[in-house]
Amino acid sequence: MPKPSLISPMQGKGMHCHRMIKDVAVEIANAMYDKLCVNNNFYAKYPDREKYVDASWHLFVLEARATLAKLLARPIDESLKESITEALIRDNTLQRGRQNMVQVGDF
């Protein structure tokens, strides 16, 4: 039986989430690539950062939401807090489309 792929069948396409959530998820995927690309096996399989990020950002949506929620507890600009709150509320209505998401892979 083949090992699970680091890329889900969705490959990031058709993922429903608020734009701010996606932007943070993309940044997390970029950071994850930085950590994983030092592994020769990983790099051999995913030498192209952009393709990896495009295919895997959706795996980090929940972490992106949590990261933004944690920012609300920090002393940041009130207008930024309002933008984050609005993004989280609006994204909450899109979560039904993500209910069946399963993270695959063996990072």
N, C-alpha and C positions, 0 to 999 in steps of 0.2 A: 504494500500500500504506500503510495507517495506521501511525503511529508506535506503538511499544509503550507500553502503559499503565504507570503507576507502581504500579498495583495488580495483583497476580497474580490469576489466576482463582480461587485458593484463598480469597482475601480473609481470610486469617487463620483461617478456619474449618477444623476438623478437623486442626489442626496438633498433632502429638504432641511435647511437651517437658515437662520438669520445671517446676513452678510458679515456682521461683526464676529459672530461665532465662527464662521468659516475662516475669516482672516486670522483669528487666533489659532484655530486648528491647523492652518497651513504653517504658521510660525512654529508650532509645536512639532509638526512633521519635519520641518527643516532642522530643528534642534535635534530630533531623534536621528535624523540622517547623519548629522555631524558625529553623534556618539557611535552609531552603528557602522559607519563606513571605514572605521579603523580595523574592523574584522574583515580579513581577506575573503572569506566565503560570502559574506554579505555584499562586499564591494564587487565581487565577481558576478554576482547575480543582479545587482542594482548599481551599475557604474554611473548612471545618469540621475543626478539629484532631482531634476525637474520632473522626470517620469515617475520617480518614486513618490515625490510629494503629491503629484497630481493623482496618483493611484491610491494613496494611503491616508490623505488628510482626514477623510471621513472617520477613520478609526480613532481620532483624537477629539471628536466633537464633545463628548462628555467631559473630558479634561479641560477643554476650552471653556465650557460653561462654568465649571468649578473655578477655574482661574479668574474669570470675570467676576463671579460672585464673591470671591475672596477680596478682590480689589475694592468692593463696596465698603469693606470694613476699614480701609486705609484712609488716611487724610489726603484725599485727592480733590481736584476741582469739582464743584457741585454739578457743573454742566456735563462733565465726563461721567459722573455717577448717574445722572439722569439718562444719558445715552446708553450706558451699560444696563441700567434697570429696564429701559424700554426694549432693548435688544433681547434681554432674557425673557421678558414677558411675551414679546412677539414670537420668540423662538419656542416658547412653551407650547404654543398652539400647533407647532409643526412636529412635535415629538411623536405623534402617532405614526408618522411615516418612517420613524426610526425604530419603532418598537421591536421589529424583527431583525435588527442588525446584530450580527455576531462578529466578534473580533476573531480573526484567524491569524495564524502565524506563530512562530516561535522566536520572538525577538530574543 
